[in-house]
Amino acid sequence: MEIKDLIRMGIKKLDRRKYSNPPLECVLLLAYLLDVDKTYIYIHNNEEVPSSVEDKYFSLIDERRKGYPIQYILKEKEFMGISFYIEEGVLIPRPDTEVLVQYVLDYIDEKYKEGDIKVVELGTGSGCISLSIAYYNKNVFVYSVDIDKKANAVAEENSRRLKLSDRVKILEGDLFQGIKNMGLKNSVDIIVSNPPYIPEDEIFGLQDEIKKYEPLWALDGGEDGLNYYRRIIPQSKEYLKNRGILVFEMGFDQGRKIKELMEKGNFRNINILKDLQGLDRVITGELFL
Ligand SMILES: C[S@@+](CC[C@H](N)C(=O)[O-])C[C@H]1O[C@@H](n2cnc3c(N)ncnc32)[C@H](O)[C@@H]1O
């Protein structure tokens, strides 16, 4: 079959799948199998495709029909203009998280004219937050902790590909346990975290793509979704400098409660930022020791 026939048939098969973009996904899947970029597919649409590739293409289309995320098939997701390697078992980076990264980069630009900046991330996942901050600011050193071995292996792979291993340390541990021997007491400029924050009884209402295939422990924030904030906020004062900042991603309706927790923990100048849909998504505060 020719490229254009495979694309047309693929679109038809994927047509009724929710949360998908069949024309783009078919082009991406075929480009992935033929090891070409997507422009090649558009330009060479009369080219004959080997039957072995045809079979693989239709089996990937079937996986997509069942809701398997395209990013796990392509093993790639773009975040902050950078291509991140990902695989099943590790959370797919979300566009809303770019709001958090952009805030941190702007804050550093404004506040730090020179010198090294120490950043800690809790809950590394693919490494998308830590690595993009380090990628776009050469003065940044990041200590990035995840409890999950698979996430750490993927983050290491991304760090290697982006040549950031000398400025991003990937550590295994339970939140601050991961940095306890790093000599970082009251010396960190910025702590960032996109912790699991979905209330446990909302997990089962998530769309199939997420619920069936993404790691749920990376999303489950306990009964009211706030378990991780309750742990991170009080402990962060052992590591942050006076007037260092804590920056969290959060659920759109969690701002008021997290603000209260931060105020109790001596954080001031608390700001809430909106995501791309205009919902509250990021909260930041400055520690006064
Ligand atoms: C919502 S994901 C965020 C991943 C990534 N930072 C991102 O923004 O795409 C939360 C991450 O926290 C990690 N995590 C969960 N419990 C943890 C703990 N107790 N200590 C360290 N990391 C933890 C999970 O493995 C997961 O990678």
The ligand as an ORCA input file, in Angstrom:
! r2SCAN-3c Opt
* xyz 0 1
  C       3.034     13.949     39.147
  S       4.538     13.055     38.907
  C       5.589     14.363     38.333
  C       6.699     13.898     37.431
  C       7.466     15.021     36.718
  N       8.122     15.911     37.650
  C       6.521     15.813     35.823
  O       6.204     16.954     36.158
  O       6.098     15.271     34.787
  C       5.057     12.752     40.558
  C       6.364     12.006     40.728
  O       6.605     11.881     42.136
  C       7.207     10.619     42.382
  N       6.985     10.280     43.798
  C       5.875      9.772     44.382
  N       6.068      9.603     45.704
  C       7.331     10.034     45.967
  C       8.118     10.118     47.154
  N       7.632      9.735     48.337
  N       9.387     10.584     47.060
  C       9.895     10.974     45.859
  N       9.190     10.926     44.692
  C       7.921     10.463     44.754
  C       6.529      9.688     41.394
  O       7.321      8.534     41.164
  C       6.394     10.599     40.157
  O       7.503     10.455     39.296
*
